[in-house]
Amino acid sequence: MRHVLLFSLLFCSLFLNGMCEDDDENDQIIGGTFAAKGQYPYMVYFRNQATGRLFCSGTLITPSRVLTTAWCFPSSLSMVDVTAWMNTVSLTPDVDRVVRRVIRVVRAPDYNPVTGLHDIAIITLDAPVFSVRPVRLAFGAFVNAGNTAVVTGWGYTGATQLSTFLRHSPITIQPKSLCVSSFGNTNFGSQFFICAASIGVGSCSLDAGSPILLNGNQLGISSRSRCGGGEPVVGVDVRAYERWIVSHL
């Protein structure tokens, strides 16, 4: 396993100019297929310009605001060096991509990095983006276990298979008890989270902040996963934060 990790980090360094953040776990979205250009224009990936590394994802929700997780933006991270890239399916140069600097981060006031509770943040960009369609948030949506959602993200598709293109995959909404039992965290059974899992589908740390979509609208924000196909994905339920989100737009 150590040799696999070293190979993966070397691959990132040589072929992607170090755009992958070092992490104790493999950064991957398992399963899925390539997304078409323009299919998810609001998908954002964040890049640390000082290191050249990709870290986390998000979604454009207004011309100047991006929704992501609080975990992605700890207080120790300097905003001076962070950029948001969107309107692209590729991590390599794309003439249609749009890049903005991150100038402000607002985290949920009760965010707990230990339990993951209230793992949500809103990012302000240095200039509005009017050429990219924002995602619609699924406020008021009625959801049942068994509904089919979609997860998207960049990252590894296996231990050493790095995808430089955005991928997406269907995933099934599950009873919250599945995430509670899998992670041993009773918070994941609260009204603030949704639970999703499907055989052969999974996400990992580079996909933190990416959307869980229901009927094309964003229902959740990928927050916790164990980085394996079939492992449940814990998502922050945007419906539980409607008032807070609207107050920061």
Buried (B, 14 or more C-beta within 10 A) or exposed (E): EEEEBEEBBEBBBEEBBBBBBEBEEBBBBBBBEEBEBEEBBBBBBBBBEEBBBBBBBBBBBBBBBBBBBBBBBEEEBEBEBBBBBBBBBBBEEEEBBBBBBBBEBBBBEEBEEEEBBBBBBBBBBEEEBEEBEBBEBBBEBEBEBEBEBBBBBBBBBBEBEBBEBBBBBBBBBBEBEBBBEBBEBEBBBEEBBBBBBBEEBBBBBBBBBBBBBBEEBBBBBBBBBBBBBEBBBBBBBBBBBBEBBEEBE
